[in-house]
């Protein structure tokens, strides 16, 4: 399977996570805690001593995992307060934030005007949706914060992915996500923020949904994702990730009938985003050809 097919398989898995999360009747923070703790435990059990890395590397991976945990909390919170489709479309802003932030944070990354232009096109699609779906403004805003956190996580991961095996990277980052979620719940209880629901138990169906979320949307997806970071740029991965809303919207319509609550402007915005995603590889190849010296 080519790297690009693997990438789109990962995006399909990630697109299903919002649907799976919506099937589990827990708060966003509780859901992420379950997800990250189970993923960490399974990886530690299977990896054992092979999970050992340098203490400095472990600390950096755990800190980056904290960013991932925060992203997941905002991601699932957007699903809970709005719906799957609104959450997914907010994630499409990742390409814009990557085009803007990666050249600022990574010295070896050159600023590419075409990447910024494509990111702005995606924002135009987001604006179309924001303008029409006024009842979901809060959910869209929460989702955009989650997208910024995901961008920072991805940029850092691009620098850390080579320091350990794919499995070890995922394990330590899941541990970081679990620590952030646990700390968030403790602080919530101390200050009465109400970030946890009254129930912690799961029904049989919720257990199946959680298993699919952990095994498919977390362990398998992030294992492939980390391996792809060795061969593809962060921007290429994050821009292709704009297809996640298309997959998520389709699944949301099938599972929850989200399409009944979305107007024509939503679909207009989705078409703009999809068009930008399709155009990106062609424009990138054309740009590279122009930069090649004449012989």
ABEGO torsion letter per residue (X at the ends): XBAAAAAAAAAAAAAAAAAAAAABBBBAAAAAAAAAAAAAAAAAAAAEAAABBBAAAAAAAAAAAAAAAAAAAAAAAAAAABBAAAAAAAAAAAAAAAAAAAAAABAABBBBAAAAAAAAAAAAAAAAAAAABAAAAAAAAAAAAAAAAAAAAAAAAAAAAAABBAAAAAAAAAAAAAAAAAAAAAAAAAAGAGABBABABBBAAAAAAAAAAAAAAAAAAAAAAAAAAAABBAAAAAAAAAAAAAAAAAAAAAAAGAAAABBAAAAAAAAAAAAAAAAAAAAAAAAAAAABBBX
